[in-house]
């Protein structure tokens, strides 16, 4: 019951965090578009897109240690006694590695990213501020990396709900900081990066306070760590690193090609459309993200039936949210962006539809991958992830020169279709011993059918209702009603079938 309550709290707080994130995104993006010149806005959007470097900086150790720590907690659950020795060991190991990787992240970002910013040949009045902003941004990312072990500890203990509350408050404070810098001080990207730096300092302080308040000190005793303790984890960490590297090459390299071949001014509209769809992806994948420590604990305890139920619940809920929201964007996207950013910022239906399809399939395979990666197995995933990234680089390099922004988006979609979109699903089903037919009958046909019905219904609504605002509201209402009805029907059938 204790784990169940923390799981529910984590999911609800995670959704709350995403709702706040969505609301803040609605206000933040127009703020940047209003106060920053388009070339400076392009540089700022480029910097925001490089935040994924933090996931690369720990060389894959954080998810490995987090999973191992959850396994140690699972062993304690199976033996009905706390496993303080095992949890303290992985706490100390995670803290030690974070102290080593943070300076590596700063140096890597400073040298490589600084050289890239210099190569863009920005206008003279923007070149120096861009370089100074990059230095501050690198330092801010290093701070996140240095205290990443705090997130690892909280997540492994199932205390994800408190992390979400911290993120909600920090996002609100960041929005206020951005507004003050841009409106009152007439600042630019240097001021914005200082806000990011302050946010990361505050995040580290609050996470440390939560760890002290929520985690048993006996689970965090200092254990002497040496290189011999790290060696056994290098191979799984390298696989995790390759997964993160592949994800970076697939999802976080578009901005480099766009600013290099099309110029910084071509990036903002593209990035805004992607951000709109990505918010849906992040919100829809919240359930599976919050379930990560519980996946590991149930796997370690040998609860296969519970693992299957958790997987089916995640795919159904996550994909219903995804297709429900994405259908609205796919039909009314031009109206939404016009209300959001004003006239002249709609990137085009071709790019928007590619984003909708790509991130829906991304959410689907990410849900499965989280179950496969956090089960009591140690398979290799990195090679396929890197292959997807390499394919994306090749296709994007070709596409951006011949097809512009559409070519960039298509490169990502195609690279995922031929690799991760099917591979993660097939591999996870094999790991958890579930037949694809059972998954499709219990979950797949529900969200897929809902998506097809929604596209037809929302298309009809757009053709009937001429008012953009009324058509969006009507479409959103129909989408929420249909997806809610499907979910409630599924839940009722499961409760009826339960013994």
C-alpha positions in Angstrom: 0.0 0.0 0.0 2.9 2.4 0.8 4.5 1.9 -2.6 1.1 2.2 -4.3 0.4 5.5 -2.5 3.8 6.9 -3.6 3.2 5.7 -7.1 -0.1 7.5 -7.3 1.4 10.6 -5.7 4.2 10.6 -8.2 1.9 10.2 -11.2 -0.5 12.9 -10.0 2.3 15.3 -9.1 4.0 14.5 -12.4 0.8 15.5 -14.3 0.5 18.6 -12.2 4.1 19.5 -13.1 3.3 19.0 -16.7 0.2 21.1 -16.5 2.2 23.9 -14.9 4.9 23.4 -17.5 2.3 23.7 -20.3 0.9 26.8 -18.8 4.4 28.3 -18.3 5.3 27.4 -21.9 2.3 29.2 -23.2 3.6 32.4 -21.5 7.3 31.9 -21.9 7.6 31.3 -25.6 5.6 34.4 -26.6 7.8 36.3 -24.1 10.9 35.3 -26.0 9.3 36.0 -29.4 8.3 39.5 -28.2 11.5 40.7 -26.6 14.3 39.1 -28.5 15.3 39.9 -32.1 14.9 36.9 -34.3 18.6 36.2 -34.7 19.2 36.4 -31.0 16.0 34.3 -30.4 17.5 31.7 -32.7 20.7 31.5 -30.6 18.7 31.3 -27.4 16.5 28.4 -28.8 19.7 26.7 -29.9 21.1 26.9 -26.3 17.9 25.5 -24.8 18.1 22.6 -27.2 21.5 21.6 -25.9 20.2 20.9 -22.4 20.3 17.2 -23.2 24.1 17.3 -22.7 23.5 16.8 -19.0 22.2 13.3 -19.8 25.3 12.6 -21.7 27.7 14.0 -19.1 27.3 11.3 -16.5 28.4 8.7 -19.1 25.3 6.6 -18.5 26.1 5.9 -14.8 23.1 7.7 -13.2 20.4 5.4 -14.7 22.5 2.3 -13.9 23.0 3.4 -10.3 19.4 4.4 -10.0 18.2 1.0 -11.3 20.7 -0.8 -9.0 19.6 1.2 -6.0 15.9 0.3 -6.8 16.9 -3.4 -7.1 18.5 -3.2 -3.6 15.3 -1.7 -2.3 13.4 -4.5 -4.0 15.6 -7.1 -2.3 14.7 -5.5 1.0 11.0 -5.7 0.1 11.3 -9.4 -0.7 13.1 -10.1 2.6 10.7 -7.8 4.6 13.6 -5.8 6.0 15.4 -2.6 5.0 18.6 -3.1 2.9 20.6 -0.2 4.3 24.0 -1.6 3.3 23.1 -2.0 -0.4 21.3 1.4 -0.7 24.2 3.3 1.0 26.7 1.7 -1.3 24.9 2.9 -4.5 24.2 6.3 -2.9 27.9 6.9 -2.4 28.8 5.5 -5.8 26.4 7.8 -7.5 27.6 10.9 -5.5 31.2 10.0 -6.4 30.6 9.7 -10.1 28.6 13.0 -10.2 31.6 14.8 -8.8 33.8 13.4 -11.6 31.5 14.0 -14.5 30.5 17.6 -13.8 33.8 19.2 -14.7 34.0 17.0 -17.8 30.6 18.3 -18.9 31.7 21.9 -18.5 34.9 21.4 -20.5 33.2 19.5 -23.2 30.4 22.0 -23.7 32.7 25.0 -23.4 35.2 23.8 -26.0 32.9 22.1 -28.6 29.8 24.3 -28.2 32.0 27.5 -28.0 33.7 26.5 -31.3 30.3 25.9 -32.9 28.9 29.3 -31.8 32.0 31.0 -33.1 31.6 29.2 -36.4 28.1 30.6 -37.0 29.5 34.0 -38.0 26.8 35.9 -36.1 26.4 39.7 -36.4 29.2 41.6 -34.6 26.8 42.9 -31.9 25.6 39.4 -31.2 28.8 37.4 -31.3 30.3 38.4 -28.0 27.0 38.2 -26.0 26.4 34.7 -27.5 29.8 33.5 -26.4 29.4 34.9 -22.8 25.9 33.4 -22.6 27.3 30.0 -23.7 29.9 30.1 -20.9 27.2 30.8 -18.3 25.0 28.2 -19.8 27.8 25.6 -19.6 28.3 26.4 -15.9 24.6 26.0 -15.2 24.5 22.6 -16.9 27.6 21.5 -14.9 25.8 22.4 -11.7 22.9 20.2 -12.7 25.3 17.4 -13.4 27.1 17.8 -10.1 24.0 17.3 -8.1 22.3 14.7 -10.3 22.9 12.0 -7.7 20.2 13.7 -5.6 17.6 13.0 -8.4 18.9 9.4 -8.6 18.3 8.8 -4.9 14.9 10.4 -4.8 13.7 8.6 -8.0 15.0 5.2 -6.8 13.2 5.5 -3.5 9.9 6.4 -5.3 10.0 10.0 -4.1 9.4 11.4 -7.6 6.3 13.4 -6.4 8.4 15.8 -4.4 10.8 16.3 -7.3 7.8 17.3 -9.4 6.7 19.9 -6.9 10.2 21.4 -6.9 10.2 21.6 -10.7 6.8 23.3 -10.7 8.0 26.0 -8.3 11.2 26.5 -10.2 9.4 26.8 -13.5 7.2 29.5 -12.1 10.2 31.4 -10.6 12.1 31.0 -13.9 9.2 32.6 -15.8 9.2 35.5 -13.4 12.9 35.9 -13.8 12.8 35.8 -17.6 10.1 38.5 -17.6 12.1 40.8 -15.2 15.2 40.4 -17.3 13.5 41.0 -20.6 10.9 43.6 -19.7 12.5 45.7 -16.9 16.2 45.4 -17.6 16.0 45.1 -21.4 18.4 42.1 -21.1 19.2 39.5 -23.7 20.5 36.0 -23.8 23.2 36.6 -21.2 20.6 37.7 -18.7 18.4 34.7 -19.6 21.3 32.2 -19.0 21.9 33.8 -15.6 18.3 32.9 -14.7 19.0 29.3 -15.8 22.1 29.3 -13.6 20.2 30.6 -10.5 17.5 28.1 -11.1 19.9 25.2 -11.2 21.6 26.4 -7.9 18.2 26.6 -6.3 17.2 23.2 -7.6 20.2 21.6 -6.1 19.5 23.2 -2.7 15.9 22.1 -2.6 16.7 18.6 -3.7 19.3 18.3 -1.0 16.7 19.4 1.5 14.1 16.9 0.3 16.7 14.1 0.4 17.5 15.0 4.0 13.8 15.1 5.0 12.4 12.1 3.0 15.2 9.5 2.8 16.3 7.4 5.8 19.8 8.6 6.8 20.7 4.9 7.3 20.3 4.5 3.5 22.8 7.2 2.8 25.8 6.3 5.0 29.1 7.3 3.4 30.9 4.3 1.9 34.5 4.6 0.7 34.5 4.3 -3.1 37.4 3.4 -5.4 37.9 2.7 -9.1 37.4 -1.0 -8.4 33.8 -0.2 -7.4 33.1 1.6 -10.7 34.6 -1.0 -13.0 31.7 -3.6 -12.8 29.3 -0.8 -13.9 31.2 0.4 -16.9 29.7 -1.9 -19.4 26.0 -1.3 -18.6 26.8 2.4 -18.1 28.3 2.5 -21.6 25.2 1.0 -23.0 23.1 3.6 -21.3 25.5 6.3 -22.6 25.0 5.0 -26.1 21.2 5.1 -25.6 21.5 8.7 -24.5 23.9 9.5 -27.3 21.5 8.0 -29.8 18.6 9.9 -28.4 20.7 13.1 -28.6 21.6 12.5 -32.2 18.0 11.8 -33.1 16.0 14.4 -31.1 18.5 17.2 -30.3 20.6 17.9 -33.4 18.0 19.6 -35.6 18.9 23.0 -34.3 22.6 22.5 -35.4 21.7 21.8 -39.0 19.1 24.5 -39.1 21.3 27.3 -37.8 24.3 26.1 -39.9 22.5 25.7 -43.2 19.4 27.9 -43.0 20.5 30.5 -40.4 19.4 31.3 -36.8 16.3 33.1 -38.0 14.9 29.8 -39.4 15.0 28.1 -36.0 12.4 29.8 -33.8 9.2 28.9 -35.7 10.4 25.3 -36.2 11.4 25.1 -32.5 8.1 26.5 -31.4 6.0 24.0 -33.3 8.2 21.1 -32.0 7.9 22.5 -28.4 4.1 22.5 -28.8 3.9 18.8 -29.7 6.7 17.9 -27.3 4.7 19.3 -24.4 2.1 16.7 -25.2 4.7 14.0 -25.5 6.2 14.9 -22.1 2.8 15.0 -20.4 1.7 11.7 -22.0 4.8 9.9 -21.0 4.7 11.1 -17.4 3.0 8.0 -16.1 5.8 5.7 -17.4 8.5 8.1 -16.2 7.0 8.1 -12.7 6.8 4.3 -12.7 10.5 3.6 -13.3 11.5 2.8 -9.7 8.4 0.7 -9.3 9.2 -1.3 -12.5 12.6 -2.2 -11.1 11.2 -3.1 -7.6 8.5 -5.3 -9.0 10.9 -6.9 -11.4 13.4 -7.6 -8.6 10.6 -9.0 -6.4 9.6 -11.4 -9.3 6.1 -9.9 -9.7 5.5 -10.7 -13.4 1.7 -10.3 -13.2 2.1 -6.9 -11.6 4.7 -5.9 -14.2 2.3 -6.8 -17.0 -0.6 -4.9 -15.5 1.7 -1.9 -15.1 2.8 -2.1 -18.7 -0.8 -2.3 -20.1 -1.9 0.6 -17.9 1.0 2.7 -19.0 0.5 2.1 -22.7 -3.2 2.7 -22.6 -3.2 5.8 -20.5 -0.1 7.3 -22.1 -1.1 6.7 -25.6 -4.8 7.9 -25.1 -3.4 11.2 -23.7 -1.0 11.4 -26.6 -3.4 10.8 -29.5 -6.1 12.8 -27.8 -4.0 16.0 -27.6 -2.0 15.4 -30.8 -5.2 15.0 -32.8 -6.2 18.5 -31.7 -2.9 19.9 -32.8 -2.9 18.0 -36.1 -6.2 19.6 -37.1 -6.1 23.0 -35.4 -2.4 23.6 -35.2 -2.4 26.8 -37.3 -5.1 28.3 -35.1 -3.3 27.3 -31.9 0.0 28.8 -32.9 -1.7 32.0 -34.1 -3.3 32.5 -30.8 -0.1 31.6 -29.0 2.6 33.5 -30.9 0.7 35.8 -33.2 0.6 35.9 -37.0 3.4 34.7 -39.2 4.9 31.9 -37.0 3.1 28.8 -38.3 5.9 26.5 -39.6 3.6 24.6 -42.1 1.3 21.5 -42.0 4.0 19.2 -43.4 6.4 19.9 -40.5 3.7 19.9 -37.9 2.2 16.6 -39.0 5.7 15.0 -39.1 6.1 16.1 -35.5 2.7 14.7 -34.5 3.4 11.3 -36.0 7.1 11.2 -34.8 6.4 12.1 -31.2 3.4 9.8 -30.9 5.5 6.8 -32.1 8.3 8.1 -29.8 6.0 8.0 -26.8 4.9 4.5 -27.7 8.3 3.1 -27.9 9.6 5.1 -24.9 7.0 3.5 -22.6 8.1 0.1 -23.7 11.8 0.9 -23.4 11.4 2.1 -19.8 10.0 -1.3 -18.9 12.7 -3.2 -20.8 15.6 -1.0 -19.5 14.5 -1.2 -15.8 13.7 -4.9 -15.5 16.0 -7.5 -13.9 17.8 -8.1 -17.1 20.9 -6.5 -18.6 20.4 -6.5 -22.4 22.2 -4.1 -24.7 20.2 -1.3 -26.3 22.8 1.2 -27.2 23.8 -0.1 -30.7 20.3 0.4 -32.1 20.0 3.8 -30.5 23.3 5.0 -32.0 22.4 3.5 -35.4 19.2 5.5 -35.3 21.2 8.6 -34.5 23.7 8.0 -37.4 20.8 7.5 -39.9 19.2 10.7 -38.6 22.4 12.7 -39.2 22.8 11.4 -42.7 19.1 12.0 -43.7 19.0 15.4 -42.0 22.2 16.5 -43.7 20.7 15.6 -47.1 17.2 16.7 -46.3 18.0 20.2 -44.9 19.8 21.1 -48.2 17.1 19.8 -50.6 13.8 20.1 -48.6 14.6 22.7 -45.9 12.7 22.4 -42.6 10.6 19.5 -43.9 13.7 17.5 -44.7 15.0 18.0 -41.2 11.8 16.8 -39.6 11.5 13.8 -42.0 15.1 12.7 -41.2 14.1 12.3 -37.6 10.9 10.5 -38.3 12.4 8.0 -40.8 15.4 7.2 -38.7 13.1 6.3 -35.8 10.7 4.3 -37.9 13.4 1.9 -39.1 15.0 1.5 -35.7 13.7 2.3 -32.3 10.0 2.5 -33.0 9.7 -1.2 -33.6 12.9 -2.5 -31.8 12.0 -1.2 -28.3 8.5 -2.7 -28.5 9.6 -6.1 -29.7 12.5 -6.3 -27.3 10.6 -5.3 -24.2 7.7 -7.7 -24.9 10.3 -10.5 -25.1 12.0 -9.3 -21.8 8.7 -9.2 -19.9 7.4 -12.4 -21.6 4.2 -10.9 -23.1 2.8 -11.8 -26.5 2.1 -8.9 -28.9 -1.4 -10.2 -29.5 -2.2 -9.8 -25.8 -0.8 -6.3 -25.7 -2.8 -5.3 -28.8 -6.1 -6.8 -27.6 -5.7 -5.3 -24.1 -4.3 -1.9 -25.1 -3.2 -1.3 -28.7 -6.5 -1.3 -30.5 -8.0 1.1 -27.9 -5.7 4.1 -28.5 -5.2 3.4 -32.2 -9.0 3.3 -32.8 -9.4 6.4 -30.7 -6.9 8.2 -32.9 -8.6 7.4 -36.2 -12.0 8.3 -34.9 -10.7 11.6 -33.5 -9.1 12.7 -36.7 -12.3 12.2 -38.6 -14.5 13.9 -35.9 -12.1 16.9 -35.5 -11.8 17.3 -39.2 -15.6 17.5 -39.5 -15.7 20.0 -36.6 -13.2 22.3 -38.3 -15.2 22.3 -41.6 -18.5 23.0 -39.8 -17.4 25.6 -37.2 -15.9 28.7 -38.8 -14.7 30.4 -35.6 -11.1 29.3 -34.9 -11.5 29.6 -31.1 -14.8 27.8 -31.0 -13.6 25.1 -33.2 -10.5 24.5 -31.0 -12.7 24.4 -27.9 -15.2 22.0 -29.5 -12.4 19.8 -30.8 -10.7 19.6 -27.4 -14.0 18.8 -25.7 -14.7 16.0 -28.1 -11.2 14.6 -27.7 -11.3 14.7 -23.9 -14.7 13.1 -23.9 -13.9 10.3 -26.3 -10.5 9.4 -24.7 -12.0 9.6 -21.2 -14.9 7.3 -22.2 -12.4 4.8 -23.7 -10.3 4.8 -20.6 -13.3 4.4 -18.2 -14.6 1.5 -20.3 -11.3 -0.2 -20.2 -11.0 0.3 -16.4 -14.6 -1.0 -15.8 -13.8 -4.1 -17.9 -10.6 -4.8 -15.9 -12.4 -4.3 -12.6 -15.2 -6.6 -13.7 -12.7 -9.3 -14.9 -10.7 -9.1 -11.7 -11.3 -12.0 -9.3 
